[in-house]
Amino acid sequence: MIDWIPVVFITFKVLVFATCMFFAIKWHYDQGKKGKDRRALLRTSGKVAVIFILALAGVLLLAFGLARMLGMDMRLP
């Protein structure tokens, strides 16, 4: 039987994170409309998104590498 606590907490965390990211991007986009070039703003937000994805991938690789090095079994049942 599945333990529902991690599923609920992780789902909640993802929803909160996605909502916060949406409003942060929207706020920065609205601030950028006040005086900056739209293409420059979109280019900068794309760079930030790519850097974030790469940082996230790096943290995941580090976490799984450390877990494997410590002998933890990370396979699904």
HELIX and SHEET records of a PDB file:
HELIX    1   1 TRP A    4  LYS A   33  1                                  30    
HELIX    2   2 ARG A   38  MET A   69  1                                  32    
END                                                                             
